[in-house]
Amino acid sequence: MSKKPTKNVLKELATELDVFDDMFPTLLELLEEKRIIAQKEFEGKMKMKIERTKDKKSYRDIQFGKKDV
């Protein structure tokens, strides 16, 4: 039986997600400024990736025992 995460663990996770929320758009801006990729191109690639993987089980689902829906 798995334990419920402590508040500290949840707070640390939330803090890490906040950092990723800042990092992601910053990285996209840098790639655009350097003319490596345009936002529309990036969004298109992300949509394709999401579409390809939407029916696959993720590592998180396996790790935390999420049942198939």
C-alpha positions as CSV (number, residue, x, y, z in Angstrom):
1,M,0.0,0.0,0.0
2,S,1.5,3.3,-1.0
3,K,1.7,6.2,1.5
4,K,0.1,9.6,0.8
5,P,2.7,12.1,-0.1
6,T,3.7,14.6,2.6
7,K,3.0,18.3,2.3
8,N,6.7,18.9,1.9
9,V,7.0,16.5,-1.0
10,L,4.0,18.1,-2.7
11,K,5.4,21.6,-2.1
12,E,8.7,20.6,-3.6
13,L,7.0,19.1,-6.6
14,A,4.9,22.3,-7.0
15,T,8.0,24.4,-6.8
16,E,9.8,22.3,-9.5
17,L,6.7,22.6,-11.7
18,D,6.8,26.3,-11.3
19,V,10.4,26.4,-12.4
20,F,9.5,24.3,-15.5
21,D,6.6,26.7,-16.2
22,D,9.2,29.5,-16.4
23,M,11.9,27.5,-18.3
24,F,9.7,26.2,-21.1
25,P,8.5,29.5,-22.6
26,T,12.0,30.9,-22.1
27,L,13.5,28.1,-24.1
28,L,11.0,28.6,-26.8
29,E,11.7,32.3,-26.9
30,L,15.5,31.6,-27.3
31,L,14.9,29.1,-30.1
32,E,12.7,31.7,-31.9
33,E,15.2,34.5,-31.4
34,K,17.9,32.3,-32.9
35,R,15.6,31.4,-35.7
36,I,15.9,27.7,-34.9
37,I,12.2,27.0,-34.7
38,A,9.0,29.1,-34.9
39,Q,6.3,28.9,-32.2
40,K,3.8,27.6,-34.8
41,E,6.2,24.9,-35.9
42,F,6.9,23.9,-32.3
43,E,3.2,23.8,-31.5
44,G,2.6,21.6,-34.5
45,K,5.3,19.2,-33.5
46,M,3.9,19.1,-29.9
47,K,0.4,18.3,-31.2
48,M,1.7,15.5,-33.4
49,K,3.7,14.0,-30.4
50,I,0.6,14.2,-28.1
51,E,-1.5,12.6,-30.7
52,R,1.0,9.7,-31.3
53,T,1.3,9.0,-27.6
54,K,-2.2,9.6,-26.3
55,D,-3.2,5.9,-26.4
56,K,0.1,4.7,-24.9
57,K,0.6,4.0,-21.2
58,S,3.1,6.5,-19.6
59,Y,5.8,5.7,-17.2
60,R,3.9,7.7,-14.6
61,D,0.8,5.4,-15.1
62,I,2.9,2.3,-14.7
63,Q,4.8,3.7,-11.7
64,F,1.6,4.8,-9.8
65,G,-0.5,1.9,-11.0
66,K,-3.1,3.9,-13.0
67,K,-5.6,1.5,-14.5
68,D,-6.5,1.6,-18.2
69,V,-9.5,3.8,-18.7
